[in-house]
Amino acid sequence: MTGVGNAEDVGEAILSAACFRLGMLGARVTRDFSERIAPSGLTHKQVGLLAVVDAGLASSQRDIATRLHVAPSLVVTLVDQLVDLGAVSKTRSRNDRRTHKIEVTPEGRHLLASAVVAAEALDASIHSTLSPAGRAALSTLLTELDIHQNRNQ
């Protein structure tokens, strides 16, 4: 094994790996965000879909799946759930009958606005634990990682 001195170091190597630490932190932040948006009746995945569509980054189920890096079948399920909530409308594309155009409804924008409030509160909580330099470093790190990940997709 590369970089591991002996068998006892294997667990510590994983626990100290940046990828593992980011994944664990991401899971905790996702859980906290999910708890904050629960009163709205939305899941974090539904919020992501609403945000991508509302921002104009995707409008078909295929484009949404690509943008969110999830399986198209998950997007179909999420869209159906959001249609049931009145948060999105789904219509057949005039250009391609196999494609559905997804649009956020006024109710969806209302639900998305409540998610923004939850996200801002969680961000404020996270930022409150950091020094000014830490907040700046976090912003830079997230931007750099996002750029790198988008290049490799």
Steps between C-alpha positions, in 0.01 A plus 500: 500500500630841408557745785399259778777383731323205659158344545417718803540816289234405246202628698678823589599547135137488394379718786758768417447492121356827367246318283366305797493803729319709237248220448430467871467876542276517194276230644464693827427829322247326274329350807488840671361665187242222460384552858468875445289460183287214631212733604462602134439138402800503265808279493846635424490323162171670412649835600798435273269424209292812563814714525651368175175556308429839660853621422448408134781244501279214379142455386473141377515196724812382315675836547402507868649153554821607329525824698429330836720195417219257581322220317225610261260263678551697824413823319180342368402410858594844637309679223191287563521581874539871426209493255288345777606784732413757233862617498573430132310449180596241243407541134610325185755689297372638170834414336541146632193304612724265703614789720313672781557865584508562874407842638483629855154620600423788737452239776842356413658844529333542839639164615840586356499831687447311828797279410710812441417618851608161637821502293588852610445409866715189468771696316496760778537222757794349312665839446460590867739219591771633266740789524484764225799330337324165529187637332712639214689173471175301492363717222820464297518125561139440396547706183820319406355155568186585302704621202719190513202263528317670214806466274520128575134426432 
